[in-house]
Amino acid sequence: MKQLPLGPLMIDIAGTRLTDLDRERLCHPLVGGIILFTRNYTDPQQLAALTAEIHALRAPALLIAVDHEGGRVQRFREGFTRLPPMAALGRLWNSQPAAATAAAHDVGYVLAAELRAFGVDYSFTPVLDLDYGPSRVIGDRAFHRQPQAVVALAGALVAGLRAGGMASCGKHFPGHGYVIPDSHVELPVDERSLDAMQEDLLPYRQLSLDAVMAAHVIYGCMDCNTAVFSDKWIDYLRNDVKFEGVVFTDDLSMAGAGIVGGMLQRVATAYRAGCDMLLVCNAPDAVAEVLAGWRPEIDPARAARVENLLPRQPAADWAALRADPAYRAALDSIAQLTA
């Protein structure tokens, strides 16, 4: 096991087990985490073996993350509880706010406890984007149109995550719900004034979040770059919103990230803007290019922030979790949402 501070890159792998090349890349000083996808999963036992091998590579252990929100964004399905889209909690909120917040806590707890039982440290959730309606990528991933409903439901989900031993990540800062294009395939532009965006920013101001993920959206009120590449937006997050946690980029391989050039330019610009951890996904050649050619001046404070996302409490094993009355009650609550 190598003793190595966590670097600023989060990368991925192609298969369900590590290759020699994967091990070499994951032990590179620039790497600090790995994101898993559906292609990396066959069943819970395979996942447990994969995460155990990843964690054994170095100390502190790499942060193992996944996009596991619920609804259509849930990478591991067979063997895991099917989680509802966050809009289901928003609909319940309209008639029964107390029941909705209790259910949101249950969703967060089950999400975290199940992932941690099989060695996954972290999920990029909750989505804090407001549901304005026409977005091609957010849709039912959002809790609600009203920011106070989002604050209440996301806050309950975050508390559930913490009960399951997992940190949170609010996304997509400063708000992706208003624009129509999908930043995976296009470059969205939001031309609203900063005053008009204050509703979108309210969840970031009021929630206690461990991390945020910046959006590949240009907000003309602040910058001609997307939020990921904007030192103005990161400065606003730190100094106006008063956020002290980790800032992630969204995937730098997305079409919305192409505004600044190739992958070397993307990682350098995002890091210079103030992002702590940079995601390079689904682009193995680009990972090779970055590991070979990027020579940043590493900021130890950023590495320390990322290390704080690693779980502090031991995970419950699967048998103990299944026997836990709180877990079983949470499953019943979720079953009512997905019925």
C-alpha positions in Angstrom: 0.0 0.0 0.0 1.4 3.4 -1.1 1.3 6.4 1.3 0.2 9.2 -1.0 -1.8 12.3 -0.6 -5.0 12.4 -2.5 -4.6 14.2 -5.9 -7.1 16.4 -7.7 -8.2 14.0 -10.4 -11.2 11.5 -10.2 -11.0 9.0 -13.0 -12.8 5.8 -14.0 -12.1 2.3 -15.3 -13.5 0.2 -18.1 -14.4 -3.1 -16.5 -15.6 -5.0 -13.4 -12.1 -5.6 -12.1 -8.8 -3.7 -12.1 -6.2 -4.2 -14.8 -2.6 -3.5 -14.3 -3.0 -0.2 -16.2 -5.9 0.7 -13.8 -3.7 0.0 -10.8 -0.9 2.1 -12.2 -3.2 5.0 -12.9 -5.0 4.9 -9.6 -1.6 5.0 -7.8 -0.6 8.2 -9.8 0.0 11.2 -7.5 -2.5 13.3 -9.5 -5.3 10.9 -8.8 -7.5 11.1 -5.6 -10.6 9.3 -6.5 -12.5 6.9 -8.8 -16.1 7.1 -10.1 -17.9 3.9 -10.9 -20.5 3.4 -13.6 -23.0 0.6 -14.5 -20.4 -1.0 -16.6 -18.3 -1.6 -13.5 -21.1 -3.6 -11.8 -22.4 -7.1 -12.0 -23.6 -7.9 -8.5 -23.0 -6.7 -4.9 -20.3 -9.3 -4.2 -18.3 -8.3 -7.3 -18.7 -4.6 -6.2 -17.4 -5.4 -2.7 -14.4 -7.2 -4.1 -13.6 -4.3 -6.5 -13.9 -1.6 -3.9 -11.8 -3.6 -1.4 -9.0 -3.8 -4.0 -9.2 -0.1 -4.8 -9.2 0.8 -1.1 -6.1 -1.3 -0.5 -4.0 0.4 -3.2 -3.0 3.4 -1.1 -3.4 5.4 2.1 -5.3 7.5 2.6 -7.7 5.4 0.5 -9.0 6.7 -2.8 -12.5 8.2 -2.6 -14.8 5.8 -4.4 -17.8 7.6 -5.8 -20.9 7.0 -8.0 -23.9 8.8 -9.4 -26.6 7.1 -7.5 -29.4 9.6 -7.0 -32.5 7.5 -7.6 -34.9 7.4 -10.5 -33.2 7.3 -13.9 -29.8 8.1 -12.4 -29.0 5.0 -10.3 -25.9 3.1 -11.5 -26.4 -0.1 -9.4 -29.8 -1.7 -9.6 -29.8 -5.5 -9.4 -29.3 -6.2 -5.7 -29.9 -2.6 -4.6 -33.2 -0.9 -3.5 -34.7 0.9 -6.4 -34.9 4.5 -5.3 -37.5 6.9 -6.6 -36.8 10.1 -8.6 -36.6 13.1 -6.3 -39.7 14.6 -8.0 -41.7 11.8 -6.2 -40.7 13.4 -2.9 -41.7 16.8 -4.3 -45.2 15.6 -5.2 -45.6 14.1 -1.7 -44.5 17.5 -0.3 -47.4 19.2 -2.0 -49.9 17.4 0.1 -47.9 16.0 3.1 -44.7 18.0 3.8 -43.9 16.1 7.0 -44.3 12.7 5.4 -42.2 13.9 2.4 -39.3 15.0 4.6 -39.4 11.8 6.6 -39.4 9.8 3.3 -36.5 11.9 2.0 -34.5 11.0 5.1 -35.3 7.3 4.5 -34.1 7.6 0.9 -30.8 9.2 1.9 -30.2 6.6 4.6 -30.9 3.6 2.4 -28.9 5.0 -0.5 -25.9 5.6 1.8 -26.1 2.4 3.9 -26.4 0.1 0.9 -23.6 1.7 -1.0 -21.3 1.7 2.0 -22.1 -2.0 2.8 -20.3 -2.8 -0.5 -17.4 -0.4 -0.2 -18.7 2.7 -2.1 -17.8 5.9 -0.1 -19.8 8.6 -1.8 -22.6 9.4 -4.1 -23.0 12.7 -6.0 -26.4 13.7 -4.5 -28.6 15.6 -3.8 -29.7 17.5 -6.9 -30.5 21.0 -5.9 -31.6 22.3 -9.3 -35.1 23.9 -9.3 -37.6 22.2 -11.5 -38.5 24.9 -14.0 -40.0 22.3 -16.4 -38.3 22.3 -19.8 -34.8 21.1 -18.9 -33.7 18.1 -21.0 -31.3 16.7 -18.4 -32.8 17.6 -15.0 -36.5 16.9 -15.1 -37.7 14.5 -12.4 -34.2 14.5 -10.9 -35.2 17.8 -9.2 -37.2 17.8 -6.0 -39.4 20.8 -6.7 -39.8 24.2 -8.3 -39.9 26.0 -4.9 -36.5 26.6 -3.3 -37.9 26.2 0.3 -39.3 22.7 -0.6 -35.9 21.8 -2.1 -34.1 23.0 1.1 -36.4 20.9 3.3 -36.3 17.8 1.2 -32.6 17.9 0.3 -31.8 18.7 3.9 -33.7 15.6 5.1 -31.9 13.5 2.5 -28.5 14.9 3.5 -29.3 13.9 7.1 -30.2 10.5 5.9 -26.9 10.2 4.0 -25.1 11.1 7.2 -27.0 8.6 9.2 -25.8 6.0 6.7 -22.2 7.3 7.0 -21.9 9.2 3.8 -21.1 12.9 2.9 -23.3 15.0 0.6 -22.8 16.8 -2.8 -25.2 19.5 -3.9 -25.4 19.9 -7.6 -25.3 21.6 -10.1 -24.0 24.9 -8.8 -25.2 27.6 -9.2 -28.3 25.9 -10.9 -28.9 23.9 -14.0 -32.7 23.7 -13.9 -33.5 26.9 -15.9 -31.7 26.1 -19.1 -33.2 23.7 -21.6 -30.1 22.1 -23.3 -28.3 19.1 -21.8 -24.7 20.0 -21.0 -23.6 16.4 -21.8 -24.2 17.2 -25.5 -24.5 21.0 -25.8 -23.3 24.1 -24.1 -26.2 25.8 -22.2 -26.3 29.5 -21.6 -28.3 31.1 -18.8 -28.8 34.8 -19.5 -30.6 35.7 -16.2 -29.4 38.4 -13.9 -27.7 37.4 -10.6 -30.7 38.8 -8.8 -33.0 36.5 -10.8 -30.8 33.5 -9.8 -31.1 34.0 -6.1 -33.9 31.4 -5.8 -31.5 28.8 -7.4 -28.8 29.8 -5.0 -30.9 29.6 -1.9 -30.4 25.8 -1.2 -26.6 26.4 -1.4 -26.9 29.2 1.2 -29.2 27.4 3.6 -28.0 23.7 3.5 -25.0 22.2 5.3 -23.3 20.5 2.4 -20.0 18.7 2.3 -19.3 19.3 -1.4 -20.9 20.9 -4.4 -20.5 20.1 -8.1 -20.2 23.0 -10.5 -22.2 23.1 -13.7 -21.2 23.2 -17.3 -23.4 26.2 -18.0 -22.4 29.7 -18.9 -24.1 32.3 -16.7 -23.8 35.7 -18.5 -24.3 37.7 -15.4 -21.0 36.5 -14.0 -18.6 35.2 -16.7 -18.2 34.0 -20.3 -16.9 30.7 -19.0 -19.0 27.9 -17.5 -19.2 27.8 -13.7 -16.6 24.9 -13.7 -14.0 27.2 -15.3 -15.0 30.4 -13.6 -12.9 31.8 -10.8 -15.6 34.4 -10.4 -18.2 31.8 -9.6 -15.9 29.8 -7.3 -15.0 33.0 -5.5 -18.7 33.8 -5.2 -19.3 30.4 -3.7 -16.5 30.7 -1.2 -17.0 34.3 -0.2 -20.6 35.2 -0.7 -22.3 31.8 -0.2 -19.6 31.1 2.5 -19.1 27.5 1.4 -16.0 25.8 2.8 -16.3 22.2 1.5 -15.1 20.4 -1.7 -15.9 21.8 -5.1 -16.1 19.2 -7.8 -16.2 19.7 -11.5 -18.9 18.0 -13.5 -17.4 15.5 -16.0 -14.8 17.3 -18.0 -15.4 15.0 -21.0 -18.9 16.5 -21.5 -19.6 18.6 -24.5 -20.3 21.6 -22.3 -16.7 21.5 -21.1 -15.3 22.0 -24.6 -15.4 25.8 -24.3 -11.8 26.0 -23.1 -10.1 23.5 -25.4 -8.7 20.0 -25.0 -8.5 18.0 -21.8 -5.2 19.5 -20.6 -6.6 22.9 -20.9 -9.8 21.8 -19.1 -8.1 20.4 -16.1 -5.7 23.3 -15.8 -8.4 25.9 -16.1 -10.8 24.2 -13.6 -8.0 23.8 -11.1 -6.8 27.3 -11.5 -10.4 28.6 -11.1 -10.6 26.9 -7.7 -12.2 23.5 -8.2 -10.8 20.9 -5.8 -11.4 17.7 -7.7 -11.7 17.3 -11.4 -13.7 14.5 -13.0 -12.3 13.0 -16.2 -14.7 10.2 -17.2 -15.3 7.9 -20.2 -12.1 9.2 -21.9 -9.2 6.8 -21.2 -6.9 8.5 -23.8 -7.6 11.8 -22.2 -6.7 10.4 -18.7 -3.4 9.2 -20.2 -2.8 12.6 -21.7 -3.5 14.4 -18.4 -1.4 12.1 -16.2 1.5 12.4 -18.6 1.3 16.1 -19.3 -0.3 18.1 -16.5 2.1 19.4 -13.8 0.1 21.5 -11.4 1.3 23.1 -8.2 -0.8 20.9 -5.8 -2.6 22.7 -3.0 -2.5 20.6 0.2 -5.6 22.4 1.6 -7.6 21.0 -1.3 -6.4 17.5 -0.8 -7.3 17.8 2.9 -10.8 18.9 2.0 -11.3 15.9 -0.3 -9.9 13.5 2.4 -12.6 14.9 4.7 -15.2 13.2 2.4 -13.9 9.8 3.3 -16.3 8.0 5.7 -15.4 8.3 9.3 -17.7 5.5 10.7 -17.4 1.9 9.7 -20.0 0.5 7.3 -22.6 -1.9 8.5 -22.2 -5.3 6.8 -25.0 -6.5 4.6 -26.4 -9.1 7.0 -26.5 -6.6 9.9 -28.1 -3.9 7.7 -30.9 -6.2 6.5 -31.7 -7.1 10.1 -31.7 -3.5 11.3 -35.3 -2.3 12.1 -34.5 1.3 11.0 -33.4 0.0 7.6 -36.4 -2.2 7.2 -38.7 0.6 8.1 -37.0 2.9 5.6 -37.5 0.2 2.9 -41.2 0.2 3.6 -41.3 4.0 3.3 -39.5 3.9 -0.1 -41.8 1.1 -1.3 -44.8 3.4 -0.9 -43.1 6.1 -3.0 -42.3 3.6 -5.8 -45.6 1.7 -5.8 
